[in-house]
Amino acid sequence: MLFINLFITRGYMWSLWVIFFWGLSVLKEAFDIYGLPGGNSEDWEEREIEKEMERIKRLGDGSERAVFEEDDLLEEKESVKPPSTKWNEDDLV
């Protein structure tokens, strides 16, 4: 926008309004995610995890395995076999 404003539509600096309001929206998103700087936002990660868990529960309206338990994840990891570590000399570059 700034490039267009400076080189194509010279005169009034309308792109500064776009930059200003875009910056405000980015700051708003940052405050929504992390809270105020220096504030009591130490537990924001726990709040976000709780929100995500509630969202997953709401999505689980009959879909199979909508809510994961830690044991389920461990069970899935154990059932996956690691790839074979044997290779041929031709495979090496």
PDB file of N, CA, C and O in Angstrom:
ATOM      1  N   MET A   1       0.821  -1.179   0.000  1.00  0.00           N
ATOM      2  CA  MET A   1       0.000   0.000   0.000  1.00  0.00           C
ATOM      3  C   MET A   1       0.872   1.252   0.000  1.00  0.00           C
ATOM      4  O   MET A   1       0.600   2.221  -0.709  1.00  0.00           O
ATOM      5  N   LEU A   2       1.922   1.208   0.810  1.00  0.00           N
ATOM      6  CA  LEU A   2       2.806   2.366   0.881  1.00  0.00           C
ATOM      7  C   LEU A   2       3.488   2.598  -0.466  1.00  0.00           C
ATOM      8  O   LEU A   2       3.625   3.740  -0.903  1.00  0.00           O
ATOM      9  N   PHE A   3       3.912   1.530  -1.118  1.00  0.00           N
ATOM     10  CA  PHE A   3       4.537   1.637  -2.436  1.00  0.00           C
ATOM     11  C   PHE A   3       3.572   2.259  -3.444  1.00  0.00           C
ATOM     12  O   PHE A   3       3.949   3.156  -4.199  1.00  0.00           O
ATOM     13  N   ILE A   4       2.349   1.787  -3.453  1.00  0.00           N
ATOM     14  CA  ILE A   4       1.344   2.330  -4.374  1.00  0.00           C
ATOM     15  C   ILE A   4       1.108   3.803  -4.072  1.00  0.00           C
ATOM     16  O   ILE A   4       1.005   4.626  -4.981  1.00  0.00           O
ATOM     17  N   ASN A   5       1.025   4.122  -2.790  1.00  0.00           N
ATOM     18  CA  ASN A   5       0.776   5.507  -2.404  1.00  0.00           C
ATOM     19  C   ASN A   5       1.939   6.428  -2.800  1.00  0.00           C
ATOM     20  O   ASN A   5       1.706   7.534  -3.288  1.00  0.00           O
ATOM     21  N   LEU A   6       3.172   5.992  -2.597  1.00  0.00           N
ATOM     22  CA  LEU A   6       4.325   6.840  -2.872  1.00  0.00           C
ATOM     23  C   LEU A   6       4.625   6.989  -4.360  1.00  0.00           C
ATOM     24  O   LEU A   6       4.987   8.079  -4.802  1.00  0.00           O
ATOM     25  N   PHE A   7       4.484   5.927  -5.136  1.00  0.00           N
ATOM     26  CA  PHE A   7       4.943   5.963  -6.522  1.00  0.00           C
ATOM     27  C   PHE A   7       3.822   6.091  -7.561  1.00  0.00           C
ATOM     28  O   PHE A   7       4.086   6.497  -8.693  1.00  0.00           O
ATOM     29  N   ILE A   8       2.602   5.759  -7.207  1.00  0.00           N
ATOM     30  CA  ILE A   8       1.533   5.798  -8.202  1.00  0.00           C
ATOM     31  C   ILE A   8       0.543   6.915  -7.899  1.00  0.00           C
ATOM     32  O   ILE A   8       0.232   7.721  -8.776  1.00  0.00           O
ATOM     33  N   THR A   9       0.041   6.971  -6.659  1.00  0.00           N
ATOM     34  CA  THR A   9      -0.949   7.995  -6.319  1.00  0.00           C
ATOM     35  C   THR A   9      -0.315   9.000  -5.367  1.00  0.00           C
ATOM     36  O   THR A   9      -0.633   9.017  -4.178  1.00  0.00           O
ATOM     37  N   ARG A  10       0.565   9.819  -5.873  1.00  0.00           N
ATOM     38  CA  ARG A  10       1.274  10.792  -5.048  1.00  0.00           C
ATOM     39  C   ARG A  10       0.309  11.825  -4.495  1.00  0.00           C
ATOM     40  O   ARG A  10      -0.789  12.027  -5.014  1.00  0.00           O
ATOM     41  N   GLY A  11       0.744  12.462  -3.443  1.00  0.00           N
ATOM     42  CA  GLY A  11      -0.083  13.493  -2.833  1.00  0.00           C
ATOM     43  C   GLY A  11      -0.456  13.105  -1.427  1.00  0.00           C
ATOM     44  O   GLY A  11       0.410  12.991  -0.559  1.00  0.00           O
ATOM     45  N   TYR A  12      -1.731  12.901  -1.192  1.00  0.00           N
ATOM     46  CA  TYR A  12      -2.237  12.575   0.142  1.00  0.00           C
ATOM     47  C   TYR A  12      -1.747  11.200   0.563  1.00  0.00           C
ATOM     48  O   TYR A  12      -1.821  10.252  -0.219  1.00  0.00           O
ATOM     49  N   MET A  13      -1.244  11.077   1.794  1.00  0.00           N
ATOM     50  CA  MET A  13      -0.689   9.813   2.292  1.00  0.00           C
ATOM     51  C   MET A  13      -1.799   8.960   2.929  1.00  0.00           C
ATOM     52  O   MET A  13      -1.839   8.793   4.148  1.00  0.00           O
ATOM     53  N   TRP A  14      -2.688   8.428   2.098  1.00  0.00           N
ATOM     54  CA  TRP A  14      -3.796   7.605   2.580  1.00  0.00           C
ATOM     55  C   TRP A  14      -3.319   6.270   3.120  1.00  0.00           C
ATOM     56  O   TRP A  14      -4.017   5.652   3.925  1.00  0.00           O
ATOM     57  N   SER A  15      -2.145   5.808   2.699  1.00  0.00           N
ATOM     58  CA  SER A  15      -1.660   4.501   3.145  1.00  0.00           C
ATOM     59  C   SER A  15      -1.327   4.503   4.633  1.00  0.00           C
ATOM     60  O   SER A  15      -1.328   3.448   5.267  1.00  0.00           O
ATOM     61  N   LEU A  16      -1.044   5.667   5.195  1.00  0.00           N
ATOM     62  CA  LEU A  16      -0.763   5.717   6.632  1.00  0.00           C
ATOM     63  C   LEU A  16      -1.993   5.331   7.448  1.00  0.00           C
ATOM     64  O   LEU A  16      -1.856   4.752   8.526  1.00  0.00           O
ATOM     65  N   TRP A  17      -3.197   5.643   6.954  1.00  0.00           N
ATOM     66  CA  TRP A  17      -4.421   5.226   7.639  1.00  0.00           C
ATOM     67  C   TRP A  17      -4.540   3.708   7.631  1.00  0.00           C
ATOM     68  O   TRP A  17      -4.920   3.103   8.634  1.00  0.00           O
ATOM     69  N   VAL A  18      -4.219   3.102   6.510  1.00  0.00           N
ATOM     70  CA  VAL A  18      -4.291   1.636   6.407  1.00  0.00           C
ATOM     71  C   VAL A  18      -3.294   1.011   7.374  1.00  0.00           C
ATOM     72  O   VAL A  18      -3.634   0.075   8.097  1.00  0.00           O
ATOM     73  N   ILE A  19      -2.061   1.525   7.390  1.00  0.00           N
ATOM     74  CA  ILE A  19      -1.027   0.993   8.282  1.00  0.00           C
ATOM     75  C   ILE A  19      -1.453   1.157   9.740  1.00  0.00           C
ATOM     76  O   ILE A  19      -1.262   0.245  10.544  1.00  0.00           O
ATOM     77  N   PHE A  20      -2.027   2.306  10.087  1.00  0.00           N
ATOM     78  CA  PHE A  20      -2.454   2.575  11.460  1.00  0.00           C
ATOM     79  C   PHE A  20      -3.521   1.585  11.922  1.00  0.00           C
ATOM     80  O   PHE A  20      -3.385   0.972  12.980  1.00  0.00           O
ATOM     81  N   PHE A  21      -4.576   1.431  11.134  1.00  0.00           N
ATOM     82  CA  PHE A  21      -5.666   0.548  11.559  1.00  0.00           C
ATOM     83  C   PHE A  21      -5.273  -0.928  11.494  1.00  0.00           C
ATOM     84  O   PHE A  21      -5.760  -1.731  12.290  1.00  0.00           O
ATOM     85  N   TRP A  22      -4.410  -1.287  10.568  1.00  0.00           N
ATOM     86  CA  TRP A  22      -3.907  -2.655  10.514  1.00  0.00           C
ATOM     87  C   TRP A  22      -3.065  -2.939  11.769  1.00  0.00           C
ATOM     88  O   TRP A  22      -3.176  -4.010  12.365  1.00  0.00           O
ATOM     89  N   GLY A  23      -2.238  -1.987  12.156  1.00  0.00           N
ATOM     90  CA  GLY A  23      -1.440  -2.140  13.371  1.00  0.00           C
ATOM     91  C   GLY A  23      -2.301  -2.276  14.604  1.00  0.00           C
ATOM     92  O   GLY A  23      -1.996  -3.069  15.495  1.00  0.00           O
ATOM     93  N   LEU A  24      -3.394  -1.495  14.664  1.00  0.00           N
ATOM     94  CA  LEU A  24      -4.316  -1.630  15.800  1.00  0.00           C
ATOM     95  C   LEU A  24      -4.938  -3.019  15.856  1.00  0.00           C
ATOM     96  O   LEU A  24      -5.092  -3.587  16.938  1.00  0.00           O
ATOM     97  N   SER A  25      -5.294  -3.567  14.704  1.00  0.00           N
ATOM     98  CA  SER A  25      -5.895  -4.904  14.707  1.00  0.00           C
ATOM     99  C   SER A  25      -4.882  -5.969  15.123  1.00  0.00           C
ATOM    100  O   SER A  25      -5.242  -6.941  15.787  1.00  0.00           O
ATOM    101  N   VAL A  26      -3.626  -5.792  14.738  1.00  0.00           N
ATOM    102  CA  VAL A  26      -2.584  -6.744  15.158  1.00  0.00           C
ATOM    103  C   VAL A  26      -2.376  -6.658  16.668  1.00  0.00           C
ATOM    104  O   VAL A  26      -2.242  -7.687  17.332  1.00  0.00           O
ATOM    105  N   LEU A  27      -2.347  -5.445  17.217  1.00  0.00           N
ATOM    106  CA  LEU A  27      -2.221  -5.283  18.667  1.00  0.00           C
ATOM    107  C   LEU A  27      -3.398  -5.899  19.410  1.00  0.00           C
ATOM    108  O   LEU A  27      -3.211  -6.523  20.454  1.00  0.00           O
ATOM    109  N   LYS A  28      -4.606  -5.731  18.887  1.00  0.00           N
ATOM    110  CA  LYS A  28      -5.788  -6.319  19.519  1.00  0.00           C
ATOM    111  C   LYS A  28      -5.684  -7.838  19.565  1.00  0.00           C
ATOM    112  O   LYS A  28      -5.993  -8.459  20.582  1.00  0.00           O
ATOM    113  N   GLU A  29      -5.246  -8.433  18.456  1.00  0.00           N
ATOM    114  CA  GLU A  29      -5.083  -9.889  18.425  1.00  0.00           C
ATOM    115  C   GLU A  29      -4.033 -10.343  19.432  1.00  0.00           C
ATOM    116  O   GLU A  29      -4.206 -11.362  20.100  1.00  0.00           O
ATOM    117  N   ALA A  30      -2.943  -9.583  19.538  1.00  0.00           N
ATOM    118  CA  ALA A  30      -1.887  -9.933  20.499  1.00  0.00           C
ATOM    119  C   ALA A  30      -2.413  -9.860  21.926  1.00  0.00           C
ATOM    120  O   ALA A  30      -2.116 -10.740  22.734  1.00  0.00           O
ATOM    121  N   PHE A  31      -3.190  -8.827  22.254  1.00  0.00           N
ATOM    122  CA  PHE A  31      -3.762  -8.719  23.589  1.00  0.00           C
ATOM    123  C   PHE A  31      -4.762  -9.837  23.855  1.00  0.00           C
ATOM    124  O   PHE A  31      -4.837 -10.346  24.973  1.00  0.00           O
ATOM    125  N   ASP A  32      -5.532 -10.226  22.841  1.00  0.00           N
ATOM    126  CA  ASP A  32      -6.481 -11.328  23.013  1.00  0.00           C
ATOM    127  C   ASP A  32      -5.763 -12.636  23.299  1.00  0.00           C
ATOM    128  O   ASP A  32      -6.252 -13.460  24.072  1.00  0.00           O
ATOM    129  N   ILE A  33      -4.617 -12.830  22.688  1.00  0.00           N
ATOM    130  CA  ILE A  33      -3.896 -14.090  22.852  1.00  0.00           C
ATOM    131  C   ILE A  33      -3.049 -14.092  24.124  1.00  0.00           C
ATOM    132  O   ILE A  33      -3.131 -15.031  24.916  1.00  0.00           O
ATOM    133  N   TYR A  34      -2.239 -13.057  24.328  1.00  0.00           N
ATOM    134  CA  TYR A  34      -1.253 -13.058  25.409  1.00  0.00           C
ATOM    135  C   TYR A  34      -1.653 -12.222  26.618  1.00  0.00           C
ATOM    136  O   TYR A  34      -1.039 -12.361  27.676  1.00  0.00           O
ATOM    137  N   GLY A  35      -2.644 -11.374  26.502  1.00  0.00           N
ATOM    138  CA  GLY A  35      -3.017 -10.498  27.603  1.00  0.00           C
ATOM    139  C   GLY A  35      -2.150  -9.255  27.614  1.00  0.00           C
ATOM    140  O   GLY A  35      -1.321  -9.052  26.727  1.00  0.00           O
ATOM    141  N   LEU A  36      -2.351  -8.425  28.629  1.00  0.00           N
ATOM    142  CA  LEU A  36      -1.575  -7.198  28.739  1.00  0.00           C
ATOM    143  C   LEU A  36      -0.144  -7.504  29.142  1.00  0.00           C
ATOM    144  O   LEU A  36       0.084  -8.400  29.955  1.00  0.00           O
ATOM    145  N   PRO A  37       0.823  -6.784  28.595  1.00  0.00           N
ATOM    146  CA  PRO A  37       2.214  -7.020  28.989  1.00  0.00           C
ATOM    147  C   PRO A  37       2.420  -6.670  30.461  1.00  0.00           C
ATOM    148  O   PRO A  37       1.955  -5.630  30.926  1.00  0.00           O
ATOM    149  N   GLY A  38       3.103  -7.522  31.179  1.00  0.00           N
ATOM    150  CA  GLY A  38       3.349  -7.291  32.596  1.00  0.00           C
ATOM    151  C   GLY A  38       2.174  -7.657  33.482  1.00  0.00           C
ATOM    152  O   GLY A  38       2.282  -7.585  34.706  1.00  0.00           O
ATOM    153  N   GLY A  39       1.072  -8.041  32.899  1.00  0.00           N
ATOM    154  CA  GLY A  39      -0.110  -8.409  33.673  1.00  0.00           C
ATOM    155  C   GLY A  39      -0.021  -9.840  34.166  1.00  0.00           C
ATOM    156  O   GLY A  39       0.998 -10.505  33.983  1.00  0.00           O
ATOM    157  N   ASN A  40      -1.077 -10.305  34.782  1.00  0.00           N
ATOM    158  CA  ASN A  40      -1.118 -11.666  35.290  1.00  0.00           C
ATOM    159  C   ASN A  40      -1.556 -12.601  34.168  1.00  0.00           C
ATOM    160  O   ASN A  40      -2.684 -13.094  34.164  1.00  0.00           O
ATOM    161  N   SER A  41      -0.662 -12.838  33.223  1.00  0.00           N
ATOM    162  CA  SER A  41      -1.003 -13.687  32.089  1.00  0.00           C
ATOM    163  C   SER A  41      -0.176 -14.966  32.085  1.00  0.00           C
ATOM    164  O   SER A  41       0.064 -15.558  31.032  1.00  0.00           O
ATOM    165  N   GLU A  42       0.258 -15.385  33.269  1.00  0.00           N
ATOM    166  CA  GLU A  42       1.079 -16.585  33.360  1.00  0.00           C
ATOM    167  C   GLU A  42       0.308 -17.850  33.010  1.00  0.00           C
ATOM    168  O   GLU A  42       0.887 -18.827  32.535  1.00  0.00           O
ATOM    169  N   ASP A  43      -0.985 -17.827  33.242  1.00  0.00           N
ATOM    170  CA  ASP A  43      -1.772 -19.031  33.002  1.00  0.00           C
ATOM    171  C   ASP A  43      -2.547 -18.954  31.684  1.00  0.00           C
ATOM    172  O   ASP A  43      -3.553 -19.647  31.531  1.00  0.00           O
ATOM    173  N   TRP A  44      -2.106 -18.135  30.737  1.00  0.00           N
ATOM    174  CA  TRP A  44      -2.831 -18.015  29.471  1.00  0.00           C
ATOM    175  C   TRP A  44      -2.768 -19.321  28.699  1.00  0.00           C
ATOM    176  O   TRP A  44      -3.714 -19.666  27.991  1.00  0.00           O
ATOM    177  N   GLU A  45      -1.666 -20.051  28.825  1.00  0.00           N
ATOM    178  CA  GLU A  45      -1.547 -21.317  28.116  1.00  0.00           C
ATOM    179  C   GLU A  45      -2.567 -22.325  28.643  1.00  0.00           C
ATOM    180  O   GLU A  45      -3.182 -23.054  27.864  1.00  0.00           O
ATOM    181  N   GLU A  46      -2.745 -22.367  29.948  1.00  0.00           N
ATOM    182  CA  GLU A  46      -3.731 -23.276  30.532  1.00  0.00           C
ATOM    183  C   GLU A  46      -5.143 -22.908  30.092  1.00  0.00           C
ATOM    184  O   GLU A  46      -5.957 -23.787  29.808  1.00  0.00           O
ATOM    185  N   ARG A  47      -5.436 -21.598  30.035  1.00  0.00           N
ATOM    186  CA  ARG A  47      -6.763 -21.165  29.571  1.00  0.00           C
ATOM    187  C   ARG A  47      -6.990 -21.563  28.121  1.00  0.00           C
ATOM    188  O   ARG A  47      -8.083 -21.996  27.758  1.00  0.00           O
ATOM    189  N   GLU A  48      -5.962 -21.418  27.291  1.00  0.00           N
ATOM    190  CA  GLU A  48      -6.103 -21.789  25.882  1.00  0.00           C
ATOM    191  C   GLU A  48      -6.288 -23.294  25.728  1.00  0.00           C
ATOM    192  O   GLU A  48      -7.046 -23.739  24.866  1.00  0.00           O
ATOM    193  N   ILE A  49      -5.604 -24.079  26.553  1.00  0.00           N
ATOM    194  CA  ILE A  49      -5.768 -25.536  26.504  1.00  0.00           C
ATOM    195  C   ILE A  49      -7.187 -25.910  26.911  1.00  0.00           C
ATOM    196  O   ILE A  49      -7.803 -26.770  26.281  1.00  0.00           O
ATOM    197  N   GLU A  50      -7.716 -25.274  27.958  1.00  0.00           N
ATOM    198  CA  GLU A  50      -9.092 -25.535  28.388  1.00  0.00           C
ATOM    199  C   GLU A  50     -10.083 -25.173  27.294  1.00  0.00           C
ATOM    200  O   GLU A  50     -11.038 -25.912  27.059  1.00  0.00           O
ATOM    201  N   LYS A  51      -9.870 -24.036  26.615  1.00  0.00           N
ATOM    202  CA  LYS A  51     -10.756 -23.645  25.513  1.00  0.00           C
ATOM    203  C   LYS A  51     -10.732 -24.686  24.403  1.00  0.00           C
ATOM    204  O   LYS A  51     -11.776 -25.051  23.861  1.00  0.00           O
ATOM    205  N   GLU A  52      -9.541 -25.162  24.067  1.00  0.00           N
ATOM    206  CA  GLU A  52      -9.416 -26.151  22.997  1.00  0.00           C
ATOM    207  C   GLU A  52     -10.071 -27.466  23.396  1.00  0.00           C
ATOM    208  O   GLU A  52     -10.706 -28.118  22.567  1.00  0.00           O
ATOM    209  N   MET A  53      -9.922 -27.865  24.668  1.00  0.00           N
ATOM    210  CA  MET A  53     -10.549 -29.110  25.125  1.00  0.00           C
ATOM    211  C   MET A  53     -12.068 -28.998  25.063  1.00  0.00           C
ATOM    212  O   MET A  53     -12.744 -29.956  24.687  1.00  0.00           O
ATOM    213  N   GLU A  54     -12.607 -27.844  25.426  1.00  0.00           N
ATOM    214  CA  GLU A  54     -14.057 -27.639  25.342  1.00  0.00           C
ATOM    215  C   GLU A  54     -14.519 -27.672  23.884  1.00  0.00           C
ATOM    216  O   GLU A  54     -15.575 -28.225  23.578  1.00  0.00           O
ATOM    217  N   ARG A  55     -13.732 -27.084  22.995  1.00  0.00           N
ATOM    218  CA  ARG A  55     -14.091 -27.083  21.578  1.00  0.00           C
ATOM    219  C   ARG A  55     -14.107 -28.509  21.035  1.00  0.00           C
ATOM    220  O   ARG A  55     -15.000 -28.879  20.273  1.00  0.00           O
ATOM    221  N   ILE A  56     -13.123 -29.302  21.428  1.00  0.00           N
ATOM    222  CA  ILE A  56     -13.063 -30.689  20.965  1.00  0.00           C
ATOM    223  C   ILE A  56     -14.254 -31.476  21.509  1.00  0.00           C
ATOM    224  O   ILE A  56     -14.828 -32.296  20.792  1.00  0.00           O
ATOM    225  N   LYS A  57     -14.629 -31.240  22.751  1.00  0.00           N
ATOM    226  CA  LYS A  57     -15.787 -31.928  23.330  1.00  0.00           C
ATOM    227  C   LYS A  57     -17.061 -31.571  22.586  1.00  0.00           C
ATOM    228  O   LYS A  57     -17.909 -32.432  22.352  1.00  0.00           O
ATOM    229  N   ARG A  58     -17.202 -30.290  22.209  1.00  0.00           N
ATOM    230  CA  ARG A  58     -18.391 -29.872  21.457  1.00  0.00           C
ATOM    231  C   ARG A  58     -18.426 -30.518  20.083  1.00  0.00           C
ATOM    232  O   ARG A  58     -19.502 -30.812  19.563  1.00  0.00           O
ATOM    233  N   LEU A  59     -17.263 -30.742  19.490  1.00  0.00           N
ATOM    234  CA  LEU A  59     -17.216 -31.370  18.173  1.00  0.00           C
ATOM    235  C   LEU A  59     -17.510 -32.867  18.240  1.00  0.00           C
ATOM    236  O   LEU A  59     -17.823 -33.489  17.225  1.00  0.00           O
ATOM    237  N   GLY A  60     -17.410 -33.436  19.429  1.00  0.00           N
ATOM    238  CA  GLY A  60     -17.579 -34.873  19.583  1.00  0.00           C
ATOM    239  C   GLY A  60     -19.027 -35.312  19.643  1.00  0.00           C
ATOM    240  O   GLY A  60     -19.369 -36.139  20.488  1.00  0.00           O
ATOM    241  N   ASP A  61     -19.870 -34.810  18.808  1.00  0.00           N
ATOM    242  CA  ASP A  61     -21.299 -35.141  18.827  1.00  0.00           C
ATOM    243  C   ASP A  61     -21.592 -36.422  18.057  1.00  0.00           C
ATOM    244  O   ASP A  61     -22.501 -36.461  17.228  1.00  0.00           O
ATOM    245  N   GLY A  62     -20.835 -37.450  18.328  1.00  0.00           N
ATOM    246  CA  GLY A  62     -21.060 -38.716  17.644  1.00  0.00           C
ATOM    247  C   GLY A  62     -19.894 -39.126  16.767  1.00  0.00           C
ATOM    248  O   GLY A  62     -19.840 -40.264  16.299  1.00  0.00           O
ATOM    249  N   SER A  63     -18.968 -38.220  16.540  1.00  0.00           N
ATOM    250  CA  SER A  63     -17.805 -38.609  15.755  1.00  0.00           C
ATOM    251  C   SER A  63     -16.910 -39.487  16.615  1.00  0.00           C
ATOM    252  O   SER A  63     -16.807 -39.299  17.827  1.00  0.00           O
ATOM    253  N   GLU A  64     -16.283 -40.421  15.984  1.00  0.00           N
ATOM    254  CA  GLU A  64     -15.463 -41.395  16.685  1.00  0.00           C
ATOM    255  C   GLU A  64     -14.187 -40.754  17.194  1.00  0.00           C
ATOM    256  O   GLU A  64     -13.484 -40.093  16.430  1.00  0.00           O
ATOM    257  N   ARG A  65     -13.876 -40.936  18.460  1.00  0.00           N
ATOM    258  CA  ARG A  65     -12.650 -40.467  19.092  1.00  0.00           C
ATOM    259  C   ARG A  65     -12.460 -38.964  18.961  1.00  0.00           C
ATOM    260  O   ARG A  65     -11.400 -38.514  18.525  1.00  0.00           O
ATOM    261  N   ALA A  66     -13.453 -38.190  19.325  1.00  0.00           N
ATOM    262  CA  ALA A  66     -13.335 -36.737  19.258  1.00  0.00           C
ATOM    263  C   ALA A  66     -12.492 -36.195  20.407  1.00  0.00           C
ATOM    264  O   ALA A  66     -11.803 -35.186  20.257  1.00  0.00           O
ATOM    265  N   VAL A  67     -12.551 -36.873  21.558  1.00  0.00           N
ATOM    266  CA  VAL A  67     -11.781 -36.434  22.714  1.00  0.00           C
ATOM    267  C   VAL A  67     -10.670 -37.446  22.943  1.00  0.00           C
ATOM    268  O   VAL A  67     -10.928 -38.640  23.095  1.00  0.00           O
ATOM    269  N   PHE A  68      -9.436 -36.966  22.968  1.00  0.00           N
ATOM    270  CA  PHE A  68      -8.285 -37.839  23.134  1.00  0.00           C
ATOM    271  C   PHE A  68      -7.862 -37.878  24.585  1.00  0.00           C
ATOM    272  O   PHE A  68      -7.880 -36.863  25.282  1.00  0.00           O
ATOM    273  N   GLU A  69      -7.491 -39.031  25.021  1.00  0.00           N
ATOM    274  CA  GLU A  69      -6.907 -39.212  26.335  1.00  0.00           C
ATOM    275  C   GLU A  69      -5.422 -39.457  26.147  1.00  0.00           C
ATOM    276  O   GLU A  69      -4.994 -39.886  25.076  1.00  0.00           O
ATOM    277  N   GLU A  70      -4.637 -39.191  27.170  1.00  0.00           N
ATOM    278  CA  GLU A  70      -3.193 -39.378  27.062  1.00  0.00           C
ATOM    279  C   GLU A  70      -2.856 -40.835  26.782  1.00  0.00           C
ATOM    280  O   GLU A  70      -1.934 -41.119  26.017  1.00  0.00           O
ATOM    281  N   ASP A  71      -3.591 -41.764  27.392  1.00  0.00           N
ATOM    282  CA  ASP A  71      -3.335 -43.190  27.169  1.00  0.00           C
ATOM    283  C   ASP A  71      -3.581 -43.573  25.714  1.00  0.00           C
ATOM    284  O   ASP A  71      -2.868 -44.411  25.163  1.00  0.00           O
ATOM    285  N   ASP A  72      -4.594 -42.958  25.085  1.00  0.00           N
ATOM    286  CA  ASP A  72      -4.873 -43.245  23.684  1.00  0.00           C
ATOM    287  C   ASP A  72      -3.704 -42.826  22.809  1.00  0.00           C
ATOM    288  O   ASP A  72      -3.334 -43.545  21.880  1.00  0.00           O
ATOM    289  N   LEU A  73      -3.123 -41.675  23.097  1.00  0.00           N
ATOM    290  CA  LEU A  73      -1.997 -41.208  22.299  1.00  0.00           C
ATOM    291  C   LEU A  73      -0.790 -42.112  22.477  1.00  0.00           C
ATOM    292  O   LEU A  73      -0.088 -42.409  21.510  1.00  0.00           O
ATOM    293  N   LEU A  74      -0.539 -42.556  23.717  1.00  0.00           N
ATOM    294  CA  LEU A  74       0.578 -43.454  23.952  1.00  0.00           C
ATOM    295  C   LEU A  74       0.347 -44.787  23.246  1.00  0.00           C
ATOM    296  O   LEU A  74       1.277 -45.370  22.689  1.00  0.00           O
ATOM    297  N   GLU A  75      -0.888 -45.263  23.270  1.00  0.00           N
ATOM    298  CA  GLU A  75      -1.221 -46.529  22.622  1.00  0.00           C
ATOM    299  C   GLU A  75      -0.966 -46.447  21.121  1.00  0.00           C
ATOM    300  O   GLU A  75      -0.448 -47.392  20.524  1.00  0.00           O
ATOM    301  N   GLU A  76      -1.328 -45.318  20.509  1.00  0.00           N
ATOM    302  CA  GLU A  76      -1.115 -45.155  19.075  1.00  0.00           C
ATOM    303  C   GLU A  76       0.371 -45.108  18.751  1.00  0.00           C
ATOM    304  O   GLU A  76       0.796 -45.663  17.738  1.00  0.00           O
ATOM    305  N   LYS A  77       1.174 -44.452  19.597  1.00  0.00           N
ATOM    306  CA  LYS A  77       2.608 -44.355  19.342  1.00  0.00           C
ATOM    307  C   LYS A  77       3.266 -45.730  19.408  1.00  0.00           C
ATOM    308  O   LYS A  77       4.162 -46.035  18.620  1.00  0.00           O
ATOM    309  N   GLU A  78       2.817 -46.560  20.355  1.00  0.00           N
ATOM    310  CA  GLU A  78       3.417 -47.872  20.507  1.00  0.00           C
ATOM    311  C   GLU A  78       3.059 -48.789  19.340  1.00  0.00           C
ATOM    312  O   GLU A  78       3.826 -49.694  19.012  1.00  0.00           O
ATOM    313  N   SER A  79       1.916 -48.572  18.716  1.00  0.00           N
ATOM    314  CA  SER A  79       1.495 -49.457  17.638  1.00  0.00           C
ATOM    315  C   SER A  79       2.203 -49.140  16.323  1.00  0.00           C
ATOM    316  O   SER A  79       2.174 -49.955  15.401  1.00  0.00           O
ATOM    317  N   VAL A  80       2.829 -47.988  16.221  1.00  0.00           N
ATOM    318  CA  VAL A  80       3.541 -47.617  14.997  1.00  0.00           C
ATOM    319  C   VAL A  80       4.940 -48.208  15.055  1.00  0.00           C
ATOM    320  O   VAL A  80       5.681 -47.976  16.010  1.00  0.00           O
ATOM    321  N   LYS A  81       5.295 -48.968  14.037  1.00  0.00           N
ATOM    322  CA  LYS A  81       6.604 -49.589  14.010  1.00  0.00           C
ATOM    323  C   LYS A  81       7.616 -48.606  13.422  1.00  0.00           C
ATOM    324  O   LYS A  81       7.302 -47.895  12.467  1.00  0.00           O
ATOM    325  N   PRO A  82       8.818 -48.560  13.977  1.00  0.00           N
ATOM    326  CA  PRO A  82       9.835 -47.676  13.415  1.00  0.00           C
ATOM    327  C   PRO A  82      10.279 -48.187  12.050  1.00  0.00           C
ATOM    328  O   PRO A  82      10.189 -49.385  11.782  1.00  0.00           O
ATOM    329  N   PRO A  83      10.751 -47.312  11.196  1.00  0.00           N
ATOM    330  CA  PRO A  83      11.208 -47.756   9.884  1.00  0.00           C
ATOM    331  C   PRO A  83      12.447 -48.626  10.001  1.00  0.00           C
ATOM    332  O   PRO A  83      13.196 -48.544  10.976  1.00  0.00           O
ATOM    333  N   SER A  84      12.644 -49.441   9.012  1.00  0.00           N
ATOM    334  CA  SER A  84      13.798 -50.337   9.000  1.00  0.00           C
ATOM    335  C   SER A  84      15.073 -49.512   8.891  1.00  0.00           C
ATOM    336  O   SER A  84      15.133 -48.541   8.137  1.00  0.00           O
ATOM    337  N   THR A  85      16.093 -49.909   9.650  1.00  0.00           N
ATOM    338  CA  THR A  85      17.356 -49.170   9.619  1.00  0.00           C
ATOM    339  C   THR A  85      18.360 -49.810   8.670  1.00  0.00           C
ATOM    340  O   THR A  85      19.504 -49.364   8.576  1.00  0.00           O
ATOM    341  N   LYS A  86      17.935 -50.853   7.970  1.00  0.00           N
ATOM    342  CA  LYS A  86      18.852 -51.522   7.036  1.00  0.00           C
ATOM    343  C   LYS A  86      18.801 -50.807   5.690  1.00  0.00           C
ATOM    344  O   LYS A  86      17.723 -50.460   5.209  1.00  0.00           O
ATOM    345  N   TRP A  87      19.948 -50.592   5.094  1.00  0.00           N
ATOM    346  CA  TRP A  87      19.992 -49.939   3.795  1.00  0.00           C
ATOM    347  C   TRP A  87      21.071 -50.589   2.943  1.00  0.00           C
ATOM    348  O   TRP A  87      21.960 -51.282   3.436  1.00  0.00           O
ATOM    349  N   ASN A  88      20.961 -50.345   1.694  1.00  0.00           N
ATOM    350  CA  ASN A  88      21.958 -50.855   0.751  1.00  0.00           C
ATOM    351  C   ASN A  88      23.000 -49.778   0.516  1.00  0.00           C
ATOM    352  O   ASN A  88      22.744 -48.593   0.730  1.00  0.00           O
ATOM    353  N   GLU A  89      24.172 -50.195   0.077  1.00  0.00           N
ATOM    354  CA  GLU A  89      25.221 -49.236  -0.236  1.00  0.00           C
ATOM    355  C   GLU A  89      24.800 -48.324  -1.387  1.00  0.00           C
ATOM    356  O   GLU A  89      25.259 -47.184  -1.468  1.00  0.00           O
ATOM    357  N   ASP A  90      23.935 -48.808  -2.277  1.00  0.00           N
ATOM    358  CA  ASP A  90      23.476 -48.000  -3.406  1.00  0.00           C
ATOM    359  C   ASP A  90      22.546 -46.865  -2.954  1.00  0.00           C
ATOM    360  O   ASP A  90      22.401 -45.864  -3.656  1.00  0.00           O
ATOM    361  N   ASP A  91      21.913 -47.025  -1.776  1.00  0.00           N
ATOM    362  CA  ASP A  91      21.003 -45.999  -1.273  1.00  0.00           C
ATOM    363  C   ASP A  91      21.753 -44.754  -0.792  1.00  0.00           C
ATOM    364  O   ASP A  91      21.198 -43.655  -0.782  1.00  0.00           O
ATOM    365  N   LEU A  92      23.007 -44.930  -0.397  1.00  0.00           N
ATOM    366  CA  LEU A  92      23.782 -43.823   0.132  1.00  0.00           C
ATOM    367  C   LEU A  92      24.320 -42.957  -0.988  1.00  0.00           C
ATOM    368  O   LEU A  92      24.736 -43.467  -2.028  1.00  0.00           O
ATOM    369  N   VAL A  93      24.314 -41.686  -0.785  1.00  0.00           N
ATOM    370  CA  VAL A  93      24.793 -40.767  -1.828  1.00  0.00           C
ATOM    371  C   VAL A  93      26.154 -40.268  -1.486  1.00  0.00           C
ATOM    372  O   VAL A  93      26.730 -39.483  -2.238  1.00  0.00           O
TER     373      VAL A  93
END
